[in-house]
Structure formats: structure tokens, C-alpha cells
Amino acid sequence: GGADGLVAFLRQERVTQLVDATHPFAAQMSAHAHAACTAAGVPLLRLERAPWAAQENDCWIHANDMAGAAARVPHGARVLVTTGRKGLQQLFARGDLSGVVRVIEPPEGAMPTQWSLIQDRPPHALADELQLLQREGITCVMSKNAGGNSTMAKVLAARQLGIPMVMISRPFKPPCATVASVAEALLGITGRAG
């Protein structure tokens, strides 16, 4: 029901605090939560893990979205793509690229023959990520900067092997109080209730 549906729910259930614990890239849902809380007069607290930060030896190529990321992959690269199933056609349109797409749910439509598919759910161990990158001859990793530990191994593996990463920045979300852990969120809720 979008923001209007959420406003109705907040009022009907007499909600006194909303915690937005959506994925860091769920910009539309966070925008709806912000708009609904503003309209209903309900305090909003965002629970969002910190993004990864490039280290000294990392080679990150920054992009704002999937289209920008597809354009910034080095020519002729063999890519491990871990951005999810949306927007892949922009990458596939580049005939000079090949590689592996790893997703939880299969992408829509056919994949070009120079690409292979792995359906898998995190977490992934560092040893497994190193083996995958080496076995598949990966020369570039494409990822969203989701942060957290469950998918950090690909970042560590790329760092260890000196492989560049095309890193998609997080989308804009309306500003609100934000914490990075459940413990901080509980403290924030308790503090407001007291």
C-alpha cells in the first residue's frame, strides 16, 4: 500500500515507534517509511549496517547505480556479478564482457552464452570466494556496497588477489536517526519511550 497504506497501518495499530530495518538498497521502502512516519507523527529509527570502506590496497571503481557500474567495468573483463537479478541486461549488453552472475533468485530472461549462473545464498567463506575467483578467471568483481559480514568475503578475496571491484554506492534515503546494530536500536527505542 505504499506510504498511504503504512500510514493507515500505523494509525490502526497505534504504533508509537517505527524501525526501518530494510536492506540498505531498499530506497523506495525507506522513503515510504519516512513519509508515513512524518504523516502519522510516529518517530522513525533506521537500523542499517555500516557500508564497507575501501582499504589502502583496494582498487574500487565507484558507481552510483547499475547502469553506471556496467559502463565502468574494464574492457574485456571477466566479472563476478553479485548485485542481484535486476539490471543485468545493462551489463549483458556489453559484448566484450563475460563471467559469472551469482544470485539468490534466478534473473528474468535468457543470459548470453559467455555468462554462467550460480544460485546461492550467503554467507560465503573466504576460502570459497578465493577458489571461485581463481577457478573462473575473474578479473573484476561487481557488488553493491551492502556492508555487513555475510557477504564481506568477496571483498576480502578481491583485496587478497588484487582484483578491482566496481562498487555501487548506496542510494539516497531521507535522513533520520540511524543506528548500526539491534542493541543500538533497542537503546534508541527505550530512550524515546522514557
C-alpha positions as a Markdown table, in Angstrom:
| # | Residue | x | y | z |
|---|---|---|---|---|
| 1 | Gly | 0.0 | 0.0 | 0.0 |
| 2 | Gly | 3.0 | 2.3 | -0.2 |
| 3 | Ala | 3.2 | 5.3 | 2.2 |
| 4 | Asp | -0.6 | 5.7 | 2.4 |
| 5 | Gly | -1.1 | 2.1 | 3.4 |
| 6 | Leu | 1.6 | 2.3 | 6.0 |
| 7 | Val | 0.1 | 5.5 | 7.5 |
| 8 | Ala | -3.2 | 3.6 | 7.8 |
| 9 | Phe | -1.5 | 0.7 | 9.5 |
| 10 | Leu | 0.5 | 2.9 | 11.9 |
| 11 | Arg | -2.7 | 4.6 | 13.0 |
| 12 | Gln | -4.9 | 1.5 | 13.2 |
| 13 | Glu | -2.3 | -0.4 | 15.2 |
| 14 | Arg | -1.4 | 2.7 | 17.4 |
| 15 | Val | 2.3 | 2.3 | 16.6 |
| 16 | Thr | 4.5 | 4.5 | 18.7 |
| 17 | Gln | 7.8 | 3.8 | 17.0 |
| 18 | Leu | 8.8 | 2.5 | 13.6 |
| 19 | Val | 12.2 | 0.9 | 13.0 |
| 20 | Asp | 13.1 | 0.7 | 9.3 |
| 21 | Ala | 15.3 | -2.4 | 9.1 |
| 22 | Thr | 15.1 | -2.8 | 5.3 |
| 23 | His | 18.1 | -3.6 | 3.1 |
| 24 | Pro | 20.5 | -0.7 | 2.6 |
| 25 | Phe | 19.4 | -0.6 | -1.1 |
| 26 | Ala | 15.6 | -0.7 | -0.4 |
| 27 | Ala | 15.4 | 3.1 | -1.1 |
| 28 | Gln | 11.7 | 3.1 | -2.0 |
| 29 | Met | 10.6 | 1.2 | 1.1 |
| 30 | Ser | 12.7 | 3.6 | 3.3 |
| 31 | Ala | 11.2 | 6.6 | 1.5 |
| 32 | His | 7.7 | 5.2 | 2.2 |
| 33 | Ala | 8.5 | 4.6 | 5.9 |
| 34 | His | 9.8 | 8.2 | 6.2 |
| 35 | Ala | 6.8 | 9.7 | 4.5 |
| 36 | Ala | 4.4 | 7.6 | 6.6 |
| 37 | Cys | 6.1 | 8.4 | 9.9 |
| 38 | Thr | 6.1 | 12.1 | 9.0 |
| 39 | Ala | 2.3 | 12.0 | 8.1 |
| 40 | Ala | 1.4 | 9.9 | 11.2 |
| 41 | Gly | 3.6 | 11.7 | 13.7 |
| 42 | Val | 5.5 | 8.5 | 14.5 |
| 43 | Pro | 9.2 | 8.6 | 15.3 |
| 44 | Leu | 11.4 | 6.7 | 12.8 |
| 45 | Leu | 14.6 | 5.0 | 13.5 |
| 46 | Arg | 16.7 | 3.4 | 10.8 |
| 47 | Leu | 18.6 | 0.2 | 11.5 |
| 48 | Glu | 21.2 | -0.1 | 8.8 |
| 49 | Arg | 24.6 | -1.8 | 8.9 |
| 50 | Ala | 27.6 | 0.3 | 8.1 |
| 51 | Pro | 28.9 | 0.3 | 4.5 |
| 52 | Trp | 32.2 | -1.3 | 3.6 |
| 53 | Ala | 35.1 | 1.1 | 3.4 |
| 54 | Ala | 37.9 | 0.7 | 0.8 |
| 55 | Gln | 41.3 | -0.2 | 2.4 |
| 56 | Glu | 44.7 | 1.1 | 1.2 |
| 57 | Asn | 45.3 | -1.8 | -1.2 |
| 58 | Asp | 41.8 | -2.0 | -2.6 |
| 59 | Cys | 41.1 | -0.9 | -6.2 |
| 60 | Trp | 37.5 | 0.2 | -6.1 |
| 61 | Ile | 35.8 | 1.7 | -9.1 |
| 62 | His | 32.8 | 3.7 | -7.8 |
| 63 | Ala | 29.4 | 3.8 | -9.5 |
| 64 | Asn | 26.1 | 5.3 | -8.4 |
| 65 | Asp | 23.8 | 2.7 | -10.0 |
| 66 | Met | 23.7 | -0.4 | -12.1 |
| 67 | Ala | 23.9 | 1.5 | -15.4 |
| 68 | Gly | 27.0 | 3.3 | -14.2 |
| 69 | Ala | 28.5 | 0.1 | -12.9 |
| 70 | Ala | 28.0 | -1.7 | -16.2 |
| 71 | Ala | 29.7 | 1.2 | -18.0 |
| 72 | Arg | 32.7 | 1.3 | -15.7 |
| 73 | Val | 33.7 | -2.4 | -15.8 |
| 74 | Pro | 37.1 | -2.5 | -17.5 |
| 75 | His | 37.0 | -3.6 | -21.2 |
| 76 | Gly | 37.2 | -7.3 | -21.7 |
| 77 | Ala | 36.8 | -8.2 | -18.0 |
| 78 | Arg | 35.7 | -11.5 | -16.7 |
| 79 | Val | 33.3 | -10.4 | -14.0 |
| 80 | Leu | 31.8 | -11.9 | -10.8 |
| 81 | Val | 28.5 | -10.1 | -10.5 |
| 82 | Thr | 26.8 | -10.1 | -7.1 |
| 83 | Thr | 24.4 | -7.2 | -7.5 |
| 84 | Gly | 21.2 | -9.2 | -7.6 |
| 85 | Arg | 18.9 | -10.1 | -10.5 |
| 86 | Lys | 17.8 | -6.6 | -11.5 |
| 87 | Gly | 19.6 | -4.5 | -14.1 |
| 88 | Leu | 21.7 | -7.4 | -15.5 |
| 89 | Gln | 20.7 | -6.6 | -19.1 |
| 90 | Gln | 22.7 | -3.4 | -19.0 |
| 91 | Leu | 25.8 | -5.5 | -18.2 |
| 92 | Phe | 24.9 | -8.2 | -20.8 |
| 93 | Ala | 24.6 | -5.5 | -23.5 |
| 94 | Arg | 28.4 | -5.2 | -23.3 |
| 95 | Gly | 29.5 | -7.9 | -25.6 |
| 96 | Asp | 33.2 | -7.6 | -24.5 |
| 97 | Leu | 32.4 | -8.9 | -21.0 |
| 98 | Ser | 31.9 | -12.4 | -19.7 |
| 99 | Gly | 31.7 | -14.0 | -16.3 |
| 100 | Val | 29.6 | -15.4 | -13.5 |
| 101 | Val | 26.3 | -14.0 | -12.1 |
| 102 | Arg | 25.7 | -15.1 | -8.5 |
| 103 | Val | 22.1 | -14.5 | -7.3 |
| 104 | Ile | 19.6 | -15.9 | -4.8 |
| 105 | Glu | 16.7 | -15.9 | -7.2 |
| 106 | Pro | 17.2 | -16.5 | -11.0 |
| 107 | Pro | 17.2 | -13.5 | -13.3 |
| 108 | Glu | 14.4 | -13.0 | -15.8 |
| 109 | Gly | 15.2 | -13.7 | -19.4 |
| 110 | Ala | 18.0 | -15.6 | -21.1 |
| 111 | Met | 21.6 | -15.0 | -20.3 |
| 112 | Pro | 24.2 | -14.6 | -23.0 |
| 113 | Thr | 26.3 | -17.7 | -23.6 |
| 114 | Gln | 29.5 | -16.1 | -22.2 |
| 115 | Trp | 27.9 | -15.8 | -18.8 |
| 116 | Ser | 27.2 | -18.5 | -16.3 |
| 117 | Leu | 24.8 | -18.5 | -13.3 |
| 118 | Ile | 25.3 | -19.6 | -9.7 |
| 119 | Gln | 22.2 | -19.6 | -7.5 |
| 120 | Asp | 23.5 | -19.4 | -3.9 |
| 121 | Arg | 22.7 | -17.7 | -0.7 |
| 122 | Pro | 25.2 | -16.0 | 1.6 |
| 123 | Pro | 27.2 | -16.3 | 3.8 |
| 124 | His | 30.3 | -17.3 | 1.8 |
| 125 | Ala | 33.6 | -18.3 | 3.3 |
| 126 | Leu | 36.8 | -16.5 | 2.2 |
| 127 | Ala | 38.4 | -19.8 | 1.0 |
| 128 | Asp | 35.4 | -20.5 | -1.2 |
| 129 | Glu | 35.4 | -17.0 | -2.6 |
| 130 | Leu | 39.1 | -17.2 | -3.4 |
| 131 | Gln | 38.6 | -20.6 | -5.1 |
| 132 | Leu | 35.7 | -19.2 | -7.2 |
| 133 | Leu | 37.6 | -16.1 | -8.3 |
| 134 | Gln | 40.6 | -18.2 | -9.3 |
| 135 | Arg | 38.7 | -21.1 | -10.9 |
| 136 | Glu | 36.6 | -18.8 | -13.0 |
| 137 | Gly | 39.5 | -16.5 | -14.0 |
| 138 | Ile | 37.7 | -13.4 | -12.6 |
| 139 | Thr | 39.4 | -10.1 | -13.3 |
| 140 | Cys | 36.7 | -7.8 | -11.8 |
| 141 | Val | 34.0 | -8.1 | -9.1 |
| 142 | Met | 30.8 | -6.1 | -9.2 |
| 143 | Ser | 29.0 | -5.5 | -6.0 |
| 144 | Lys | 26.6 | -3.3 | -4.2 |
| 145 | Asn | 28.0 | -1.7 | -1.0 |
| 146 | Ala | 25.6 | -3.6 | 1.2 |
| 147 | Gly | 28.0 | -3.8 | 4.2 |
| 148 | Gly | 27.8 | -6.5 | 6.8 |
| 149 | Asn | 29.7 | -9.7 | 7.4 |
| 150 | Ser | 27.7 | -12.3 | 5.4 |
| 151 | Thr | 29.0 | -11.1 | 2.0 |
| 152 | Met | 32.3 | -9.5 | 3.1 |
| 153 | Ala | 34.3 | -12.5 | 1.9 |
| 154 | Lys | 34.2 | -11.4 | -1.7 |
| 155 | Val | 35.6 | -8.0 | -0.8 |
| 156 | Leu | 38.4 | -9.7 | 1.2 |
| 157 | Ala | 39.1 | -12.2 | -1.7 |
| 158 | Ala | 39.3 | -9.4 | -4.3 |
| 159 | Arg | 41.6 | -7.5 | -2.0 |
| 160 | Gln | 43.8 | -10.5 | -1.4 |
| 161 | Leu | 44.1 | -11.3 | -5.2 |
| 162 | Gly | 44.4 | -7.7 | -6.2 |
| 163 | Ile | 41.2 | -7.8 | -8.3 |
| 164 | Pro | 39.4 | -4.5 | -8.9 |
| 165 | Met | 35.8 | -4.1 | -7.7 |
| 166 | Val | 33.1 | -2.0 | -9.3 |
| 167 | Met | 31.3 | -0.9 | -6.1 |
| 168 | Ile | 27.8 | 0.5 | -6.4 |
| 169 | Ser | 27.1 | 3.3 | -3.8 |
| 170 | Arg | 24.1 | 3.2 | -1.6 |
| 171 | Pro | 21.0 | 5.1 | -2.9 |
| 172 | Phe | 19.7 | 8.3 | -1.2 |
| 173 | Lys | 17.3 | 7.8 | 1.7 |
| 174 | Pro | 15.5 | 10.6 | 3.5 |
| 175 | Pro | 17.6 | 11.4 | 6.6 |
| 176 | Cys | 16.5 | 10.2 | 10.0 |
| 177 | Ala | 18.1 | 8.9 | 13.2 |
| 178 | Thr | 20.2 | 5.8 | 12.2 |
| 179 | Val | 21.9 | 3.1 | 14.2 |
| 180 | Ala | 24.1 | 0.2 | 13.0 |
| 181 | Ser | 23.1 | -2.6 | 15.5 |
| 182 | Val | 20.0 | -4.1 | 17.1 |
| 183 | Ala | 21.4 | -3.2 | 20.5 |
| 184 | Glu | 21.6 | 0.5 | 19.5 |
| 185 | Ala | 18.1 | 0.3 | 18.0 |
| 186 | Leu | 16.7 | -1.1 | 21.3 |
| 187 | Leu | 18.5 | 1.7 | 23.2 |
| 188 | Gly | 17.1 | 4.3 | 20.8 |
| 189 | Ile | 13.5 | 2.9 | 21.3 |
| 190 | Thr | 13.9 | 2.7 | 25.1 |
| 191 | Gly | 15.4 | 6.2 | 25.2 |
| 192 | Arg | 12.4 | 7.7 | 23.3 |
| 193 | Ala | 9.9 | 5.7 | 25.4 |
| 194 | Gly | 11.4 | 7.0 | 28.6 |
